[in-house]
């Protein structure tokens, strides 16, 4: 949301919001794999049967990987140099948010 000021016209892109977004991405790169691995190991017994929780968790895992990969590409080449990674990153952001909500409201 911070990097896509055209979606929210009242949000002005500045170096502070860009820097915040980059630091959030670095935090996500470090925390996401550790949390995902620990969460998968902790719930391995429940992952054998397919449910909405399992599906949303799988979606979160692959969406997170896609966000990391597209985020690294955008960081290296710039947010406005390549359109496809920018669009993929935007779509995956909303998919991740939706899957987190679905995971939270699903019956455990």
C-alpha positions as CSV (number, residue, x, y, z in Angstrom):
1,X,0.0,0.0,0.0
2,X,2.8,2.4,0.7
3,X,4.4,1.9,-2.7
4,X,1.2,2.2,-4.6
5,X,0.2,5.8,-4.1
6,X,-1.8,5.8,-7.3
7,X,-4.4,3.5,-5.6
8,X,-4.8,6.0,-2.7
9,X,-4.5,9.5,-4.1
10,X,-4.3,11.1,-0.6
11,X,-1.1,9.1,0.2
12,X,1.9,10.9,-1.2
13,X,4.9,8.8,-1.9
14,X,8.0,10.1,-0.1
15,X,11.3,8.7,0.8
16,X,10.1,8.0,4.3
17,X,7.3,5.7,3.1
18,X,9.5,4.1,0.6
19,X,12.1,3.4,3.2
20,X,9.4,2.1,5.6
21,X,8.2,-0.3,2.8
22,X,11.7,-1.5,2.2
23,X,12.3,-2.2,5.9
24,X,9.0,-4.0,6.1
25,X,10.1,-6.1,3.2
26,X,13.4,-6.9,4.9
27,X,11.5,-7.9,8.0
28,X,9.2,-10.0,6.0
29,X,12.1,-11.8,4.2
30,X,13.6,-12.7,7.6
31,X,10.5,-13.5,9.7
32,X,8.3,-15.1,7.1
33,X,10.4,-18.2,6.4
34,X,11.2,-18.8,10.1
35,X,7.5,-18.4,11.1
36,X,6.2,-20.5,8.2
37,X,8.6,-23.4,8.9
38,X,7.9,-23.4,12.6
39,X,4.1,-23.2,12.0
40,X,4.3,-26.1,9.5
41,X,6.3,-28.2,11.9
42,X,4.0,-27.3,14.8
43,X,0.8,-28.3,12.9
44,X,2.1,-31.2,10.8
45,X,-0.4,-33.6,12.3
46,X,-3.4,-31.4,11.1
47,X,-1.9,-30.8,7.7
48,X,-2.5,-34.3,6.6
49,X,-6.3,-33.7,6.2
50,X,-7.4,-31.1,3.7
51,X,-9.5,-28.2,5.1
52,X,-10.0,-24.5,4.6
53,X,-7.3,-23.8,7.2
54,X,-4.8,-26.0,5.3
55,X,-5.8,-24.4,1.9
56,X,-5.4,-20.8,3.3
57,X,-2.1,-21.8,4.9
58,X,-0.8,-23.2,1.6
59,X,-2.0,-20.0,-0.2
60,X,-0.2,-17.8,2.4
61,X,3.0,-19.8,2.0
62,X,3.2,-19.5,-1.8
63,X,1.9,-15.9,-1.8
64,X,4.7,-15.0,0.7
65,X,7.3,-16.6,-1.5
66,X,6.0,-14.7,-4.5
67,X,6.0,-11.4,-2.5
68,X,9.6,-12.0,-1.5
69,X,10.8,-12.8,-5.0
70,X,8.9,-10.0,-6.6
71,X,10.0,-7.6,-3.9
72,X,13.6,-8.4,-4.4
73,X,13.3,-7.9,-8.1
74,X,11.6,-4.5,-7.5
75,X,14.3,-3.5,-5.0
76,X,17.1,-4.4,-7.4
77,X,15.6,-2.8,-10.5
78,X,13.3,-0.1,-9.1
79,X,9.5,-0.1,-8.7
80,X,8.9,1.7,-12.0
81,X,11.4,0.0,-14.2
82,X,9.5,-3.3,-14.6
83,X,5.7,-3.3,-14.8
84,X,5.0,-7.1,-14.4
85,X,6.8,-7.6,-11.0
86,X,5.1,-4.5,-9.7
87,X,1.7,-5.7,-10.7
88,X,2.4,-9.2,-9.4
89,X,3.6,-7.7,-6.1
90,X,0.4,-5.6,-5.8
91,X,-1.9,-8.5,-6.5
92,X,-0.1,-10.9,-4.2
93,X,-0.4,-8.3,-1.4
94,X,-4.1,-8.4,-1.6
95,X,-4.2,-12.2,-2.0
96,X,-2.1,-12.5,1.2
97,X,-4.4,-10.2,3.1
98,X,-7.4,-12.2,2.0
99,X,-5.8,-15.5,2.8
100,X,-4.8,-14.2,6.3
101,X,-8.5,-13.2,6.9
102,X,-9.7,-16.6,5.6
103,X,-7.2,-18.4,7.8
104,X,-8.3,-16.4,10.9
105,X,-12.0,-17.0,10.5
106,X,-11.7,-20.7,9.5
107,X,-12.7,-23.3,11.9
108,X,-9.6,-24.8,13.6
